[in-house]
Amino acid sequence: MKCYLCNGEMKEELVTITRYRKGSYYLLEDVPAMVCEQCGEKWFSMKTVVNMDELMEKPLDSEERFITVPVRKFSSG
Ligand SMILES: [Zn+2]
């Protein structure tokens, strides 16, 4: 499989990504993705996208946790 952006080689990896759903950000760990070795573009299968959506609907289990992240306003100069 080749990257649709740069035509680089893609290989399967487990990645951590952020998703936004219904007013909340989620940090999702160990998500299977095809990752471009050249530009870093990630591609998710339709099944994985559906599974991610389902996961965000479920209540947290005991091994999952909340984290606090800083929100910073960027200003140049
Ligand atoms: Zn690429």
N, CA, C, O and the ligand as a Tripos MOL2 file, in Angstrom:
@<TRIPOS>MOLECULE
protein
  309   307    78     0     0
PROTEIN
NO_CHARGES

@<TRIPOS>ATOM
      1 N           0.8340   -1.1940    0.0000 N.3       1 MET1
      2 CA          0.0000    0.0000    0.0000 C.3       1 MET1
      3 C           0.8790    1.2580    0.0000 C.2       1 MET1
      4 O           1.8400    1.3540    0.7620 O.2       1 MET1
      5 N           0.5360    2.2110   -0.8590 N.am      2 LYS2
      6 CA          1.3100    3.4500   -0.9790 C.3       2 LYS2
      7 C           0.5160    4.6310   -0.4260 C.2       2 LYS2
      8 O          -0.7130    4.6540   -0.4800 O.2       2 LYS2
      9 N           1.2420    5.6060    0.1040 N.am      3 CYS3
     10 CA          0.6270    6.8180    0.6390 C.3       3 CYS3
     11 C          -0.0280    7.6120   -0.4960 C.2       3 CYS3
     12 O           0.5750    7.8390   -1.5440 O.2       3 CYS3
     13 N          -1.2830    8.0290   -0.2590 N.am      4 TYR4
     14 CA         -1.9770    8.7880   -1.3110 C.3       4 TYR4
     15 C          -1.4750   10.2300   -1.4210 C.2       4 TYR4
     16 O          -1.7560   10.9160   -2.4050 O.2       4 TYR4
     17 N          -0.7240   10.6920   -0.3980 N.am      5 LEU5
     18 CA         -0.1910   12.0550   -0.4420 C.3       5 LEU5
     19 C           1.1660   12.1260   -1.1320 C.2       5 LEU5
     20 O           1.3930   12.9800   -1.9890 O.2       5 LEU5
     21 N           2.0820   11.2040   -0.7420 N.am      6 CYS6
     22 CA          3.4560   11.3330   -1.2220 C.3       6 CYS6
     23 C           3.9650   10.0750   -1.9160 C.2       6 CYS6
     24 O           5.1020   10.0380   -2.3870 O.2       6 CYS6
     25 N           3.1220    9.0450   -1.9790 N.am      7 ASN7
     26 CA          3.4850    7.7780   -2.6170 C.3       7 ASN7
     27 C           4.5560    7.0030   -1.8430 C.2       7 ASN7
     28 O           5.1770    6.0910   -2.3890 O.2       7 ASN7
     29 N           4.7720    7.3600   -0.5760 N.am      8 GLY8
     30 CA          5.7310    6.6400    0.2630 C.3       8 GLY8
     31 C           5.1790    5.2870    0.6970 C.2       8 GLY8
     32 O           3.9960    4.9960    0.5180 O.2       8 GLY8
     33 N           6.0610    4.4620    1.2740 N.am      9 GLU9
     34 CA          5.6420    3.1510    1.7750 C.3       9 GLU9
     35 C           4.8440    3.3220    3.0690 C.2       9 GLU9
     36 O           5.1940    4.1400    3.9200 O.2       9 GLU9
     37 N           3.7630    2.5400    3.2080 N.am     10 MET10
     38 CA          2.9780    2.5840    4.4340 C.3      10 MET10
     39 C           3.1310    1.2670    5.1690 C.2      10 MET10
     40 O           3.1310    0.2000    4.5550 O.2      10 MET10
     41 N           3.2620    1.3440    6.5000 N.am     11 LYS11
     42 CA          3.3000    0.1060    7.2650 C.3      11 LYS11
     43 C           2.3540    0.1920    8.4520 C.2      11 LYS11
     44 O           2.0410    1.2730    8.9510 O.2      11 LYS11
     45 N           1.8970   -1.0090    8.8980 N.am     12 GLU12
     46 CA          0.9020   -1.0520    9.9620 C.3      12 GLU12
     47 C           1.5570   -0.7840   11.3130 C.2      12 GLU12
     48 O           2.5840   -1.3730   11.6510 O.2      12 GLU12
     49 N           0.9510    0.1080   12.0700 N.am     13 GLU13
     50 CA          1.4330    0.4360   13.4150 C.3      13 GLU13
     51 C           0.2520    0.6620   14.3300 C.2      13 GLU13
     52 O          -0.8680    0.9020   13.8770 O.2      13 GLU13
     53 N           0.5190    0.5820   15.6500 N.am     14 LEU14
     54 CA         -0.4760    0.9880   16.6320 C.3      14 LEU14
     55 C          -0.1400    2.4110   17.0380 C.2      14 LEU14
     56 O           0.9770    2.6890   17.4750 O.2      14 LEU14
     57 N          -1.1010    3.3110   16.8950 N.am     15 VAL15
     58 CA         -0.8370    4.7260   17.1260 C.3      15 VAL15
     59 C          -1.7560    5.2880   18.2100 C.2      15 VAL15
     60 O          -2.7970    4.7110   18.5260 O.2      15 VAL15
     61 N          -1.3490    6.4180   18.7660 N.am     16 THR16
     62 CA         -2.1780    7.1760   19.7040 C.3      16 THR16
     63 C          -2.6730    8.4090   18.9670 C.2      16 THR16
     64 O          -1.8780    9.1680   18.4120 O.2      16 THR16
     65 N          -3.9820    8.6100   18.9590 N.am     17 ILE17
     66 CA         -4.5280    9.7650   18.2450 C.3      17 ILE17
     67 C          -5.5610   10.4840   19.1020 C.2      17 ILE17
     68 O          -6.1060    9.9170   20.0490 O.2      17 ILE17
     69 N          -5.8230   11.7410   18.7550 N.am     18 THR18
     70 CA         -6.9080   12.4770   19.3940 C.3      18 THR18
     71 C          -8.0950   12.5100   18.4400 C.2      18 THR18
     72 O          -7.9300   12.6640   17.2300 O.2      18 THR18
     73 N          -9.2780   12.3660   18.9910 N.am     19 ARG19
     74 CA        -10.5100   12.4910   18.2200 C.3      19 ARG19
     75 C         -11.4160   13.4450   18.9770 C.2      19 ARG19
     76 O         -11.3260   13.5540   20.2000 O.2      19 ARG19
     77 N         -12.2830   14.1310   18.2600 N.am     20 TYR20
     78 CA        -13.2390   15.0570   18.8590 C.3      20 TYR20
     79 C         -14.6430   14.5270   18.5880 C.2      20 TYR20
     80 O         -15.0010   14.2620   17.4400 O.2      20 TYR20
     81 N         -15.4210   14.3770   19.6270 N.am     21 ARG21
     82 CA        -16.7620   13.8290   19.4360 C.3      21 ARG21
     83 C         -17.7120   14.4130   20.4750 C.2      21 ARG21
     84 O         -17.4270   14.3650   21.6710 O.2      21 ARG21
     85 N         -18.8190   14.9540   20.0370 N.am     22 LYS22
     86 CA        -19.8750   15.4690   20.9130 C.3      22 LYS22
     87 C         -19.3290   16.3500   22.0340 C.2      22 LYS22
     88 O         -19.6850   16.1740   23.2000 O.2      22 LYS22
     89 N         -18.4560   17.3090   21.6730 N.am     23 GLY23
     90 CA        -17.9840   18.2860   22.6410 C.3      23 GLY23
     91 C         -16.8120   17.8630   23.5030 C.2      23 GLY23
     92 O         -16.3820   18.6280   24.3660 O.2      23 GLY23
     93 N         -16.2740   16.6510   23.2900 N.am     24 SER24
     94 CA        -15.1340   16.2070   24.0730 C.3      24 SER24
     95 C         -14.0220   15.7090   23.1680 C.2      24 SER24
     96 O         -14.2700   15.1510   22.0990 O.2      24 SER24
     97 N         -12.7790   15.9220   23.6190 N.am     25 TYR25
     98 CA        -11.6340   15.3010   22.9640 C.3      25 TYR25
     99 C         -11.3590   13.9590   23.6220 C.2      25 TYR25
    100 O         -11.5150   13.8010   24.8320 O.2      25 TYR25
    101 N         -10.9550   13.0190   22.8260 N.am     26 TYR26
    102 CA        -10.5710   11.6990   23.3340 C.3      26 TYR26
    103 C          -9.1620   11.4010   22.8630 C.2      26 TYR26
    104 O          -8.8040   11.6800   21.7190 O.2      26 TYR26
    105 N          -8.3690   10.8350   23.7510 N.am     27 LEU27
    106 CA         -7.0510   10.3180   23.3790 C.3      27 LEU27
    107 C          -7.2100    8.8050   23.2530 C.2      27 LEU27
    108 O          -7.4870    8.1250   24.2420 O.2      27 LEU27
    109 N          -7.0400    8.2850   22.0620 N.am     28 LEU28
    110 CA         -7.2380    6.8610   21.8120 C.3      28 LEU28
    111 C          -5.8790    6.2020   21.6050 C.2      28 LEU28
    112 O          -5.1020    6.6090   20.7400 O.2      28 LEU28
    113 N          -5.6040    5.1800   22.4110 N.am     29 GLU29
    114 CA         -4.3100    4.4980   22.3560 C.3      29 GLU29
    115 C          -4.4220    3.1730   21.6150 C.2      29 GLU29
    116 O          -5.4850    2.5540   21.5720 O.2      29 GLU29
    117 N          -3.3080    2.7520   21.0370 N.am     30 ASP30
    118 CA         -3.2060    1.4320   20.3930 C.3      30 ASP30
    119 C          -4.2030    1.2490   19.2560 C.2      30 ASP30
    120 O          -4.7890    0.1780   19.0980 O.2      30 ASP30
    121 N          -4.3880    2.3000   18.4680 N.am     31 VAL31
    122 CA         -5.2910    2.2220   17.3200 C.3      31 VAL31
    123 C          -4.5020    1.7230   16.1090 C.2      31 VAL31
    124 O          -3.4860    2.3210   15.7550 O.2      31 VAL31
    125 N          -4.9480    0.6370   15.4650 N.am     32 PRO32
    126 CA         -4.2320    0.1560   14.2890 C.3      32 PRO32
    127 C          -4.3850    1.1220   13.1170 C.2      32 PRO32
    128 O          -5.4950    1.5220   12.7660 O.2      32 PRO32
    129 N          -3.2540    1.4890   12.5200 N.am     33 ALA33
    130 CA         -3.2730    2.4240   11.3920 C.3      33 ALA33
    131 C          -2.2040    2.0260   10.3930 C.2      33 ALA33
    132 O          -1.2240    1.3710   10.7460 O.2      33 ALA33
    133 N          -2.3980    2.4240    9.1490 N.am     34 MET34
    134 CA         -1.3180    2.3640    8.1690 C.3      34 MET34
    135 C          -0.6370    3.7350    8.2240 C.2      34 MET34
    136 O          -1.2860    4.7630    8.0360 O.2      34 MET34
    137 N           0.6770    3.7420    8.4840 N.am     35 VAL35
    138 CA          1.3980    4.9940    8.6590 C.3      35 VAL35
    139 C           2.4570    5.1200    7.5670 C.2      35 VAL35
    140 O           3.2230    4.1880    7.3230 O.2      35 VAL35
    141 N           2.4920    6.2710    6.9190 N.am     36 CYS36
    142 CA          3.4760    6.5220    5.8660 C.3      36 CYS36
    143 C           4.8510    6.7250    6.4840 C.2      36 CYS36
    144 O           5.0200    7.5610    7.3710 O.2      36 CYS36
    145 N           5.8360    5.9590    6.0160 N.am     37 GLU37
    146 CA          7.1910    6.0840    6.5490 C.3      37 GLU37
    147 C           7.8500    7.3820    6.1020 C.2      37 GLU37
    148 O           8.8400    7.8110    6.6940 O.2      37 GLU37
    149 N           7.3140    8.0030    5.0700 N.am     38 GLN38
    150 CA          7.9190    9.2140    4.5110 C.3      38 GLN38
    151 C           7.3390   10.4920    5.1190 C.2      38 GLN38
    152 O           8.0880   11.3490    5.5880 O.2      38 GLN38
    153 N           5.9920   10.6260    5.1130 N.am     39 CYS39
    154 CA          5.3850   11.8850    5.5680 C.3      39 CYS39
    155 C           4.5830   11.7400    6.8610 C.2      39 CYS39
    156 O           4.1390   12.7410    7.4220 O.2      39 CYS39
    157 N           4.3930   10.5130    7.3400 N.am     40 GLY40
    158 CA          3.7000   10.3200    8.6100 C.3      40 GLY40
    159 C           2.1850   10.3070    8.5150 C.2      40 GLY40
    160 O           1.5090   10.1970    9.5380 O.2      40 GLY40
    161 N           1.6350   10.4180    7.3110 N.am     41 GLU41
    162 CA          0.1880   10.3650    7.1380 C.3      41 GLU41
    163 C          -0.3600    9.0450    7.6870 C.2      41 GLU41
    164 O           0.2260    7.9840    7.4750 O.2      41 GLU41
    165 N          -1.4990    9.1260    8.4010 N.am     42 LYS42
    166 CA         -2.1160    7.9250    8.9570 C.3      42 LYS42
    167 C          -3.4050    7.6140    8.2090 C.2      42 LYS42
    168 O          -4.1840    8.5100    7.8810 O.2      42 LYS42
    169 N          -3.6140    6.3370    7.9490 N.am     43 TRP43
    170 CA         -4.8370    5.9110    7.2900 C.3      43 TRP43
    171 C          -5.4880    4.8420    8.1470 C.2      43 TRP43
    172 O          -4.8340    3.8870    8.5680 O.2      43 TRP43
    173 N          -6.7990    5.0090    8.4080 N.am     44 PHE44
    174 CA         -7.5430    4.0590    9.2300 C.3      44 PHE44
    175 C          -8.5730    3.3430    8.3700 C.2      44 PHE44
    176 O          -9.2150    3.9500    7.5130 O.2      44 PHE44
    177 N          -8.7230    2.0440    8.6100 N.am     45 SER45
    178 CA         -9.7490    1.2950    7.8750 C.3      45 SER45
    179 C         -11.1300    1.7550    8.3460 C.2      45 SER45
    180 O         -11.2780    2.2980    9.4410 O.2      45 SER45
    181 N         -12.1310    1.5290    7.5020 N.am     46 MET46
    182 CA        -13.5040    1.9000    7.8560 C.3      46 MET46
    183 C         -13.9400    1.1870    9.1340 C.2      46 MET46
    184 O         -14.6350    1.7650    9.9690 O.2      46 MET46
    185 N         -13.5250   -0.0760    9.2790 N.am     47 LYS47
    186 CA        -13.8770   -0.8460   10.4850 C.3      47 LYS47
    187 C         -13.2690   -0.1850   11.7250 C.2      47 LYS47
    188 O         -13.9280   -0.0850   12.7590 O.2      47 LYS47
    189 N         -12.0320    0.2610   11.6260 N.am     48 THR48
    190 CA        -11.3750    0.9250   12.7550 C.3      48 THR48
    191 C         -12.0760    2.2350   13.0970 C.2      48 THR48
    192 O         -12.2520    2.5600   14.2710 O.2      48 THR48
    193 N         -12.4760    2.9870   12.0710 N.am     49 VAL49
    194 CA        -13.1890    4.2520   12.3060 C.3      49 VAL49
    195 C         -14.5060    3.9880   13.0530 C.2      49 VAL49
    196 O         -14.8480    4.7090   13.9910 O.2      49 VAL49
    197 N         -15.2350    2.9550   12.6310 N.am     50 VAL50
    198 CA        -16.4950    2.5860   13.2920 C.3      50 VAL50
    199 C         -16.2140    2.1560   14.7330 C.2      50 VAL50
    200 O         -16.9280    2.5540   15.6530 O.2      50 VAL50
    201 N         -15.1640    1.3370   14.9290 N.am     51 ASN51
    202 CA        -14.8200    0.8760   16.2820 C.3      51 ASN51
    203 C         -14.4310    2.0430   17.1890 C.2      51 ASN51
    204 O         -14.7580    2.0430   18.3760 O.2      51 ASN51
    205 N         -13.7270    3.0430   16.6290 N.am     52 MET52
    206 CA        -13.3580    4.2150   17.4280 C.3      52 MET52
    207 C         -14.6090    4.9750   17.8580 C.2      52 MET52
    208 O         -14.7140    5.4090   19.0050 O.2      52 MET52
    209 N         -15.5590    5.1330   16.9340 N.am     53 ASP53
    210 CA        -16.8110    5.8250   17.2640 C.3      53 ASP53
    211 C         -17.5750    5.0840   18.3540 C.2      53 ASP53
    212 O         -18.1210    5.7000   19.2690 O.2      53 ASP53
    213 N         -17.6090    3.7530   18.2510 N.am     54 GLU54
    214 CA        -18.3060    2.9470   19.2640 C.3      54 GLU54
    215 C         -17.6150    3.0560   20.6230 C.2      54 GLU54
    216 O         -18.2710    3.1470   21.6610 O.2      54 GLU54
    217 N         -16.2820    3.0460   20.5990 N.am     55 LEU55
    218 CA        -15.5050    3.1260   21.8460 C.3      55 LEU55
    219 C         -15.8070    4.4230   22.5900 C.2      55 LEU55
    220 O         -15.9230    4.4240   23.8160 O.2      55 LEU55
    221 N         -15.9340    5.5330   21.8510 N.am     56 MET56
    222 CA        -16.1710    6.8280   22.4910 C.3      56 MET56
    223 C         -17.5720    6.9290   23.0870 C.2      56 MET56
    224 O         -17.8260    7.8020   23.9170 O.2      56 MET56
    225 N         -18.4850    6.0460   22.6740 N.am     57 GLU57
    226 CA        -19.8410    6.0290   23.2220 C.3      57 GLU57
    227 C         -19.9220    5.2450   24.5330 C.2      57 GLU57
    228 O         -20.8450    5.4370   25.3240 O.2      57 GLU57
    229 N         -18.9460    4.3620   24.7540 N.am     58 LYS58
    230 CA        -19.0110    3.4760   25.9290 C.3      58 LYS58
    231 C         -18.5010    4.1830   27.1700 C.2      58 LYS58
    232 O         -17.6580    5.0740   27.0690 O.2      58 LYS58
    233 N         -19.0120    3.7930   28.3680 N.am     59 PRO59
    234 CA        -18.4300    4.3330   29.6010 C.3      59 PRO59
    235 C         -16.9910    3.8500   29.7730 C.2      59 PRO59
    236 O         -16.6130    2.7980   29.2570 O.2      59 PRO59
    237 N         -16.1820    4.6450   30.5160 N.am     60 LEU60
    238 CA        -14.7940    4.2640   30.7510 C.3      60 LEU60
    239 C         -14.7290    2.9830   31.5710 C.2      60 LEU60
    240 O         -15.5360    2.7860   32.4790 O.2      60 LEU60
    241 N         -13.7690    2.1060   31.2570 N.am     61 ASP61
    242 CA        -13.5470    0.9620   32.1370 C.3      61 ASP61
    243 C         -12.4320    1.3020   33.1180 C.2      61 ASP61
    244 O         -11.8310    2.3730   33.0340 O.2      61 ASP61
    245 N         -12.1560    0.3870   34.0500 N.am     62 SER62
    246 CA        -11.2880    0.7010   35.1930 C.3      62 SER62
    247 C          -9.8390    0.9870   34.7890 C.2      62 SER62
    248 O          -9.1110    1.6310   35.5450 O.2      62 SER62
    249 N          -9.4110    0.5230   33.6210 N.am     63 GLU63
    250 CA         -8.0270    0.7570   33.2040 C.3      63 GLU63
    251 C          -7.8710    2.0830   32.4570 C.2      63 GLU63
    252 O          -6.7550    2.5060   32.1560 O.2      63 GLU63
    253 N          -9.0010    2.7360   32.1590 N.am     64 GLU64
    254 CA         -8.9400    3.9940   31.4260 C.3      64 GLU64
    255 C          -8.9590    5.1610   32.4050 C.2      64 GLU64
    256 O          -9.3090    4.9920   33.5730 O.2      64 GLU64
    257 N          -8.5800    6.3500   31.9270 N.am     65 ARG65
    258 CA         -8.4080    7.4640   32.8420 C.3      65 ARG65
    259 C          -8.6470    8.7860   32.1310 C.2      65 ARG65
    260 O          -8.6380    8.8720   30.9030 O.2      65 ARG65
    261 N          -8.8610    9.8130   32.9450 N.am     66 PHE66
    262 CA         -8.9200   11.1790   32.4340 C.3      66 PHE66
    263 C          -7.5560   11.8230   32.6130 C.2      66 PHE66
    264 O          -6.8580   11.5470   33.5890 O.2      66 PHE66
    265 N          -7.1740   12.6830   31.6700 N.am     67 ILE67
    266 CA         -5.9840   13.5020   31.8510 C.3      67 ILE67
    267 C          -6.3800   14.9680   31.6810 C.2      67 ILE67
    268 O          -7.4060   15.2770   31.0750 O.2      67 ILE67
    269 N          -5.5630   15.8560   32.2180 N.am     68 THR68
    270 CA         -5.7800   17.2970   32.0630 C.3      68 THR68
    271 C          -4.7320   17.8270   31.1020 C.2      68 THR68
    272 O          -3.5480   17.5170   31.2350 O.2      68 THR68
    273 N          -5.1570   18.6140   30.1480 N.am     69 VAL69
    274 CA         -4.2040   19.1640   29.1790 C.3      69 VAL69
    275 C          -4.2430   20.6860   29.2110 C.2      69 VAL69
    276 O          -5.3160   21.2690   29.3680 O.2      69 VAL69
    277 N          -3.0800   21.3480   29.0650 N.am     70 PRO70
    278 CA         -3.0760   22.8020   28.9930 C.3      70 PRO70
    279 C          -3.6470   23.2920   27.6660 C.2      70 PRO70
    280 O          -3.4170   22.6850   26.6200 O.2      70 PRO70
    281 N          -4.3850   24.3810   27.7140 N.am     71 VAL71
    282 CA         -4.8820   25.0380   26.4970 C.3      71 VAL71
    283 C          -4.1850   26.3920   26.4130 C.2      71 VAL71
    284 O          -4.3570   27.2310   27.2980 O.2      71 VAL71
    285 N          -3.4150   26.6100   25.3800 N.am     72 ARG72
    286 CA         -2.6280   27.8220   25.2550 C.3      72 ARG72
    287 C          -3.0530   28.5840   24.0260 C.2      72 ARG72
    288 O          -3.3090   27.9980   22.9740 O.2      72 ARG72
    289 N          -3.1290   29.8980   24.1610 N.am     73 LYS73
    290 CA         -3.4550   30.7490   23.0250 C.3      73 LYS73
    291 C          -2.1610   31.1490   22.3380 C.2      73 LYS73
    292 O          -1.2750   31.7490   22.9460 O.2      73 LYS73
    293 N          -2.0680   30.8030   21.0550 N.am     74 PHE74
    294 CA         -0.8360   31.0750   20.3100 C.3      74 PHE74
    295 C          -0.7800   32.5410   19.9030 C.2      74 PHE74
    296 O          -1.7600   33.1000   19.4110 O.2      74 PHE74
    297 N           0.3790   33.1560   20.1150 N.am     75 SER75
    298 CA          0.5850   34.4920   19.5640 C.3      75 SER75
    299 C           1.9780   34.5590   18.9600 C.2      75 SER75
    300 O           2.9540   34.1480   19.5870 O.2      75 SER75
    301 N           2.0670   35.0720   17.7560 N.am     76 SER76
    302 CA          3.3630   35.1150   17.0830 C.3      76 SER76
    303 C           4.0770   36.4180   17.4020 C.2      76 SER76
    304 O           3.4350   37.4360   17.6630 O.2      76 SER76
    305 N           5.3900   36.3890   17.3810 N.am     77 GLY77
    306 CA          6.1870   37.5910   17.5670 C.3      77 GLY77
    307 C           6.6970   37.7390   18.9760 C.2      77 GLY77
    308 O           7.3880   38.7100   19.2840 O.2      77 GLY77
    309 ZN          3.1990    9.9430    2.6880 Zn       78 ZN78
@<TRIPOS>BOND
     1     1     2 1
     2     2     3 1
     3     3     4 2
     4     3     5 am
     5     5     6 1
     6     6     7 1
     7     7     8 2
     8     7     9 am
     9     9    10 1
    10    10    11 1
    11    11    12 2
    12    11    13 am
    13    13    14 1
    14    14    15 1
    15    15    16 2
    16    15    17 am
    17    17    18 1
    18    18    19 1
    19    19    20 2
    20    19    21 am
    21    21    22 1
    22    22    23 1
    23    23    24 2
    24    23    25 am
    25    25    26 1
    26    26    27 1
    27    27    28 2
    28    27    29 am
    29    29    30 1
    30    30    31 1
    31    31    32 2
    32    31    33 am
    33    33    34 1
    34    34    35 1
    35    35    36 2
    36    35    37 am
    37    37    38 1
    38    38    39 1
    39    39    40 2
    40    39    41 am
    41    41    42 1
    42    42    43 1
    43    43    44 2
    44    43    45 am
    45    45    46 1
    46    46    47 1
    47    47    48 2
    48    47    49 am
    49    49    50 1
    50    50    51 1
    51    51    52 2
    52    51    53 am
    53    53    54 1
    54    54    55 1
    55    55    56 2
    56    55    57 am
    57    57    58 1
    58    58    59 1
    59    59    60 2
    60    59    61 am
    61    61    62 1
    62    62    63 1
    63    63    64 2
    64    63    65 am
    65    65    66 1
    66    66    67 1
    67    67    68 2
    68    67    69 am
    69    69    70 1
    70    70    71 1
    71    71    72 2
    72    71    73 am
    73    73    74 1
    74    74    75 1
    75    75    76 2
    76    75    77 am
    77    77    78 1
    78    78    79 1
    79    79    80 2
    80    79    81 am
    81    81    82 1
    82    82    83 1
    83    83    84 2
    84    83    85 am
    85    85    86 1
    86    86    87 1
    87    87    88 2
    88    87    89 am
    89    89    90 1
    90    90    91 1
    91    91    92 2
    92    91    93 am
    93    93    94 1
    94    94    95 1
    95    95    96 2
    96    95    97 am
    97    97    98 1
    98    98    99 1
    99    99   100 2
   100    99   101 am
   101   101   102 1
   102   102   103 1
   103   103   104 2
   104   103   105 am
   105   105   106 1
   106   106   107 1
   107   107   108 2
   108   107   109 am
   109   109   110 1
   110   110   111 1
   111   111   112 2
   112   111   113 am
   113   113   114 1
   114   114   115 1
   115   115   116 2
   116   115   117 am
   117   117   118 1
   118   118   119 1
   119   119   120 2
   120   119   121 am
   121   121   122 1
   122   122   123 1
   123   123   124 2
   124   123   125 am
   125   125   126 1
   126   126   127 1
   127   127   128 2
   128   127   129 am
   129   129   130 1
   130   130   131 1
   131   131   132 2
   132   131   133 am
   133   133   134 1
   134   134   135 1
   135   135   136 2
   136   135   137 am
   137   137   138 1
   138   138   139 1
   139   139   140 2
   140   139   141 am
   141   141   142 1
   142   142   143 1
   143   143   144 2
   144   143   145 am
   145   145   146 1
   146   146   147 1
   147   147   148 2
   148   147   149 am
   149   149   150 1
   150   150   151 1
   151   151   152 2
   152   151   153 am
   153   153   154 1
   154   154   155 1
   155   155   156 2
   156   155   157 am
   157   157   158 1
   158   158   159 1
   159   159   160 2
   160   159   161 am
   161   161   162 1
   162   162   163 1
   163   163   164 2
   164   163   165 am
   165   165   166 1
   166   166   167 1
   167   167   168 2
   168   167   169 am
   169   169   170 1
   170   170   171 1
   171   171   172 2
   172   171   173 am
   173   173   174 1
   174   174   175 1
   175   175   176 2
   176   175   177 am
   177   177   178 1
   178   178   179 1
   179   179   180 2
   180   179   181 am
   181   181   182 1
   182   182   183 1
   183   183   184 2
   184   183   185 am
   185   185   186 1
   186   186   187 1
   187   187   188 2
   188   187   189 am
   189   189   190 1
   190   190   191 1
   191   191   192 2
   192   191   193 am
   193   193   194 1
   194   194   195 1
   195   195   196 2
   196   195   197 am
   197   197   198 1
   198   198   199 1
   199   199   200 2
   200   199   201 am
   201   201   202 1
   202   202   203 1
   203   203   204 2
   204   203   205 am
   205   205   206 1
   206   206   207 1
   207   207   208 2
   208   207   209 am
   209   209   210 1
   210   210   211 1
   211   211   212 2
   212   211   213 am
   213   213   214 1
   214   214   215 1
   215   215   216 2
   216   215   217 am
   217   217   218 1
   218   218   219 1
   219   219   220 2
   220   219   221 am
   221   221   222 1
   222   222   223 1
   223   223   224 2
   224   223   225 am
   225   225   226 1
   226   226   227 1
   227   227   228 2
   228   227   229 am
   229   229   230 1
   230   230   231 1
   231   231   232 2
   232   231   233 am
   233   233   234 1
   234   234   235 1
   235   235   236 2
   236   235   237 am
   237   237   238 1
   238   238   239 1
   239   239   240 2
   240   239   241 am
   241   241   242 1
   242   242   243 1
   243   243   244 2
   244   243   245 am
   245   245   246 1
   246   246   247 1
   247   247   248 2
   248   247   249 am
   249   249   250 1
   250   250   251 1
   251   251   252 2
   252   251   253 am
   253   253   254 1
   254   254   255 1
   255   255   256 2
   256   255   257 am
   257   257   258 1
   258   258   259 1
   259   259   260 2
   260   259   261 am
   261   261   262 1
   262   262   263 1
   263   263   264 2
   264   263   265 am
   265   265   266 1
   266   266   267 1
   267   267   268 2
   268   267   269 am
   269   269   270 1
   270   270   271 1
   271   271   272 2
   272   271   273 am
   273   273   274 1
   274   274   275 1
   275   275   276 2
   276   275   277 am
   277   277   278 1
   278   278   279 1
   279   279   280 2
   280   279   281 am
   281   281   282 1
   282   282   283 1
   283   283   284 2
   284   283   285 am
   285   285   286 1
   286   286   287 1
   287   287   288 2
   288   287   289 am
   289   289   290 1
   290   290   291 1
   291   291   292 2
   292   291   293 am
   293   293   294 1
   294   294   295 1
   295   295   296 2
   296   295   297 am
   297   297   298 1
   298   298   299 1
   299   299   300 2
   300   299   301 am
   301   301   302 1
   302   302   303 1
   303   303   304 2
   304   303   305 am
   305   305   306 1
   306   306   307 1
   307   307   308 2
@<TRIPOS>SUBSTRUCTURE
     1 MET1         2 RESIDUE 1 A MET
     2 LYS2         6 RESIDUE 1 A LYS
     3 CYS3        10 RESIDUE 1 A CYS
     4 TYR4        14 RESIDUE 1 A TYR
     5 LEU5        18 RESIDUE 1 A LEU
     6 CYS6        22 RESIDUE 1 A CYS
     7 ASN7        26 RESIDUE 1 A ASN
     8 GLY8        30 RESIDUE 1 A GLY
     9 GLU9        34 RESIDUE 1 A GLU
    10 MET10       38 RESIDUE 1 A MET
    11 LYS11       42 RESIDUE 1 A LYS
    12 GLU12       46 RESIDUE 1 A GLU
    13 GLU13       50 RESIDUE 1 A GLU
    14 LEU14       54 RESIDUE 1 A LEU
    15 VAL15       58 RESIDUE 1 A VAL
    16 THR16       62 RESIDUE 1 A THR
    17 ILE17       66 RESIDUE 1 A ILE
    18 THR18       70 RESIDUE 1 A THR
    19 ARG19       74 RESIDUE 1 A ARG
    20 TYR20       78 RESIDUE 1 A TYR
    21 ARG21       82 RESIDUE 1 A ARG
    22 LYS22       86 RESIDUE 1 A LYS
    23 GLY23       90 RESIDUE 1 A GLY
    24 SER24       94 RESIDUE 1 A SER
    25 TYR25       98 RESIDUE 1 A TYR
    26 TYR26      102 RESIDUE 1 A TYR
    27 LEU27      106 RESIDUE 1 A LEU
    28 LEU28      110 RESIDUE 1 A LEU
    29 GLU29      114 RESIDUE 1 A GLU
    30 ASP30      118 RESIDUE 1 A ASP
    31 VAL31      122 RESIDUE 1 A VAL
    32 PRO32      126 RESIDUE 1 A PRO
    33 ALA33      130 RESIDUE 1 A ALA
    34 MET34      134 RESIDUE 1 A MET
    35 VAL35      138 RESIDUE 1 A VAL
    36 CYS36      142 RESIDUE 1 A CYS
    37 GLU37      146 RESIDUE 1 A GLU
    38 GLN38      150 RESIDUE 1 A GLN
    39 CYS39      154 RESIDUE 1 A CYS
    40 GLY40      158 RESIDUE 1 A GLY
    41 GLU41      162 RESIDUE 1 A GLU
    42 LYS42      166 RESIDUE 1 A LYS
    43 TRP43      170 RESIDUE 1 A TRP
    44 PHE44      174 RESIDUE 1 A PHE
    45 SER45      178 RESIDUE 1 A SER
    46 MET46      182 RESIDUE 1 A MET
    47 LYS47      186 RESIDUE 1 A LYS
    48 THR48      190 RESIDUE 1 A THR
    49 VAL49      194 RESIDUE 1 A VAL
    50 VAL50      198 RESIDUE 1 A VAL
    51 ASN51      202 RESIDUE 1 A ASN
    52 MET52      206 RESIDUE 1 A MET
    53 ASP53      210 RESIDUE 1 A ASP
    54 GLU54      214 RESIDUE 1 A GLU
    55 LEU55      218 RESIDUE 1 A LEU
    56 MET56      222 RESIDUE 1 A MET
    57 GLU57      226 RESIDUE 1 A GLU
    58 LYS58      230 RESIDUE 1 A LYS
    59 PRO59      234 RESIDUE 1 A PRO
    60 LEU60      238 RESIDUE 1 A LEU
    61 ASP61      242 RESIDUE 1 A ASP
    62 SER62      246 RESIDUE 1 A SER
    63 GLU63      250 RESIDUE 1 A GLU
    64 GLU64      254 RESIDUE 1 A GLU
    65 ARG65      258 RESIDUE 1 A ARG
    66 PHE66      262 RESIDUE 1 A PHE
    67 ILE67      266 RESIDUE 1 A ILE
    68 THR68      270 RESIDUE 1 A THR
    69 VAL69      274 RESIDUE 1 A VAL
    70 PRO70      278 RESIDUE 1 A PRO
    71 VAL71      282 RESIDUE 1 A VAL
    72 ARG72      286 RESIDUE 1 A ARG
    73 LYS73      290 RESIDUE 1 A LYS
    74 PHE74      294 RESIDUE 1 A PHE
    75 SER75      298 RESIDUE 1 A SER
    76 SER76      302 RESIDUE 1 A SER
    77 GLY77      306 RESIDUE 1 A GLY
    78 ZN78       309 GROUP 0 **** ****
